[in-house]
Amino acid sequence: MSTRNAICPNCGAEIRFRWSGAVQTTCDYCKSILVRNDINLALVGKAADLPIDISPIQIGTEGLFNTKAFQVIGRIVYRYDLGTWNEWHLVFTDGSSGWLSDAQAEYAISFGNSFTDAPPAPGQLQRGMMMVQHNVPLYLTVITQALYETTEGELPFTSYDKEKCYFADFRTNDGRFGTVDYGEDPPLLFLGQFVEFNSLQLKNLKEFEGWPTA
Amino acid sequence: MNPSTPRKGFVPKAKALNCPNCGSQIELRALGAAAGVICSYCSSTIDATNPQLKIIGQWQAAMTIEPAIPLGSRGKLKGVLWEAIGFQQRGINVDGTNYFWREYVLWNPYQGFRYLSEYNNHWNFVTPLQTLPAPTTVMGTPGLILGPDKYRHFQTARAYTWFVIGEFPWMVQVGETVDTADYVAPPKMLSSEMTENEVTWSQSEYIAGTEIWQAFQVKTPCPPASGVFANQPSPYAGKVAGSWKFYGLMCMVLFAMMVFFAITARGQKAFDKTVIINPASMAGEKSFVTEVFTLDGNNDNLEVNIDADVANKWIYLSMALINEDTGQAFDFGREVSFYFGTDSDGSWTEGSRSDDVLLPNIPGGRYYLRVEPDTDPTLAAPVSARIQLVRGVPYYLRYFLGMFLLLIPPIWTSIRAAAFEAQRWNESDYAGGGSSSSGDDE
């Protein structure tokens, strides 16, 4: 993992990149959203304050997925009708990137993937419908309309111009899942699996007052 | 660092908030993790995901129930520390009768949410499921398959929330109605809850109330469970198969003993003589005694075998086995008759030319037989009868009797197990019809 340093164009603080593939990051100090263009950092906006943040995960948390070590380097907070959920951006020791989602402490790991079959159009989404991707039958369980509440740290794409969009969550009979993100055209596919909190062997978690550390 | 700056990587205890409806102070345990907080004073549901804490709904609860596990108490279950943060009473209505059960929300900041459910003091530890169970058929009824287990459909109902207090991961309120379905594979159960927009699945595992009482250090006594619950493990589970296995094992032992004693039986011929019975001499003194023979061993059995060349006639032998030294006599009588012929149905036979009887427990010693033959005096031809005595023959009846008596425990266990299952399924949608009920749920 190469690290490259830069200076925040807003406050002058040092910006440290943990991942060479990062396209966007947020200044730790002034919360400016910074997009990397070649060698310069462009100020594109300011991250909103996190609403009520109770995820045990934080930037810098480390863990294991299928014996591969990862580090949490970024985060997107989505807001929908019934609250918020987190997508933590992971970078693995081999440089690949993935996502750890934390929805009310239900954890899942996923990776961007290509469609082997065309996804249903947003208007065709219906709970219970089946879609097959990479020979995995996926059943649509939840259709959510969500927007970026805020971001933190390094992301593989820019977030500042995102609007409210559809997310279709699919589940399987064997603990895997898929998400179609209709925020891009064409939509993005993420495939992964639900994980037990303990199986991730997370280190450098947040501490909760009055609770023994996990 | 100035004191107002939050410590990085540290989440302080949530502060109490004032109910935006009635102003009462509400203690918060999982603010941010919980979505809905219910004011214990005015029953308002407050949106805890919104910093403005807006009121979602108000519904005057028709009842007030004190949770058996006080909210805020903590207990370690399955190796994880949980805090009870929410409580609701829900009910279903079956033929005009309300059946109530209670649910507790458990929370751990790292592990998330689990639930405890309680009905008639039967408890379950409930884990939300991310995997979709696949439909299948179990014993002719609809079922689900998840991992290695097959779950049988138990009940479909509409659950109504009657009372709610504390914090929930969703915006629960009194009056909430969901369609529920339960599938059982004791001690596990799969349940679905369906609203217009969402289906959620959970897996329950039956747990003893005393285990919860101990974990959460509940001060009140733990009330005993009544009746049989949907996924309560049967006390006979495994015992039915075990009792039949034991039976099979005992049969094998008996069979081995039978073979052993058959092989090692003395089987010694003590006497063998053919006597001629002449019908013409049936008048007057016709009894005779045999020569003396020796019976070895002590209290062994003695088989008396008679073969007679009877053809459409009978003979009767009154016999006494007499000990030459003590005079002790064993009296017995045997008939040998054999008839045959032809009629409209073809040929027929009746009786047998040979007869044997087993005399048990004959002491060893020197014996002779006194024989008094009898036959139909009107017949002309004499009959020859061969009398053989065999000392120590294998004896099989006791083994078969043993195998029969050993059947009683496994049959009893099977009956008790079936009665337990009947009591379980009597609470289901399949009550009365038993396991053979064909589903109108198809």
HADDOCK unambig.tbl for C-alpha pairs under 7 A between the chains (distance, minus, plus):
assign (segid A and resid 51 and name CA) (segid B and resid 51 and name CA) 6.80 0.50 0.50
assign (segid A and resid 52 and name CA) (segid B and resid 32 and name CA) 5.08 0.50 0.50
assign (segid A and resid 53 and name CA) (segid B and resid 32 and name CA) 6.24 0.50 0.50
assign (segid A and resid 54 and name CA) (segid B and resid 32 and name CA) 5.73 0.50 0.50
assign (segid A and resid 54 and name CA) (segid B and resid 33 and name CA) 6.19 0.50 0.50
assign (segid A and resid 56 and name CA) (segid B and resid 109 and name CA) 6.68 0.50 0.50
assign (segid A and resid 56 and name CA) (segid B and resid 110 and name CA) 5.82 0.50 0.50
assign (segid A and resid 83 and name CA) (segid B and resid 35 and name CA) 6.77 0.50 0.50
assign (segid A and resid 83 and name CA) (segid B and resid 49 and name CA) 5.31 0.50 0.50
assign (segid A and resid 104 and name CA) (segid B and resid 33 and name CA) 5.78 0.50 0.50
assign (segid A and resid 104 and name CA) (segid B and resid 112 and name CA) 6.27 0.50 0.50
assign (segid A and resid 105 and name CA) (segid B and resid 110 and name CA) 6.73 0.50 0.50
assign (segid A and resid 105 and name CA) (segid B and resid 111 and name CA) 6.06 0.50 0.50
assign (segid A and resid 105 and name CA) (segid B and resid 112 and name CA) 4.43 0.50 0.50
assign (segid A and resid 106 and name CA) (segid B and resid 112 and name CA) 6.78 0.50 0.50
assign (segid A and resid 142 and name CA) (segid B and resid 198 and name CA) 6.53 0.50 0.50
assign (segid A and resid 171 and name CA) (segid B and resid 131 and name CA) 6.58 0.50 0.50
assign (segid A and resid 171 and name CA) (segid B and resid 132 and name CA) 6.54 0.50 0.50
assign (segid A and resid 172 and name CA) (segid B and resid 131 and name CA) 6.01 0.50 0.50
assign (segid A and resid 172 and name CA) (segid B and resid 132 and name CA) 5.65 0.50 0.50
assign (segid A and resid 173 and name CA) (segid B and resid 131 and name CA) 5.49 0.50 0.50
assign (segid A and resid 173 and name CA) (segid B and resid 132 and name CA) 4.66 0.50 0.50
assign (segid A and resid 173 and name CA) (segid B and resid 133 and name CA) 5.66 0.50 0.50
assign (segid A and resid 173 and name CA) (segid B and resid 134 and name CA) 6.00 0.50 0.50
assign (segid A and resid 174 and name CA) (segid B and resid 131 and name CA) 5.86 0.50 0.50
assign (segid A and resid 175 and name CA) (segid B and resid 130 and name CA) 6.32 0.50 0.50
assign (segid A and resid 175 and name CA) (segid B and resid 131 and name CA) 4.46 0.50 0.50
assign (segid A and resid 194 and name CA) (segid B and resid 130 and name CA) 6.81 0.50 0.50
assign (segid A and resid 197 and name CA) (segid B and resid 111 and name CA) 6.27 0.50 0.50
assign (segid A and resid 206 and name CA) (segid B and resid 9 and name CA) 4.40 0.50 0.50
assign (segid A and resid 206 and name CA) (segid B and resid 10 and name CA) 5.40 0.50 0.50
assign (segid A and resid 206 and name CA) (segid B and resid 11 and name CA) 6.92 0.50 0.50
assign (segid A and resid 207 and name CA) (segid B and resid 9 and name CA) 6.17 0.50 0.50
assign (segid A and resid 207 and name CA) (segid B and resid 10 and name CA) 4.73 0.50 0.50
assign (segid A and resid 207 and name CA) (segid B and resid 11 and name CA) 5.98 0.50 0.50
assign (segid A and resid 208 and name CA) (segid B and resid 10 and name CA) 5.97 0.50 0.50
assign (segid A and resid 208 and name CA) (segid B and resid 11 and name CA) 4.74 0.50 0.50
assign (segid A and resid 208 and name CA) (segid B and resid 12 and name CA) 6.16 0.50 0.50
assign (segid A and resid 209 and name CA) (segid B and resid 11 and name CA) 6.07 0.50 0.50
assign (segid A and resid 209 and name CA) (segid B and resid 12 and name CA) 4.97 0.50 0.50
assign (segid A and resid 209 and name CA) (segid B and resid 13 and name CA) 5.45 0.50 0.50
assign (segid A and resid 214 and name CA) (segid B and resid 110 and name CA) 6.62 0.50 0.50
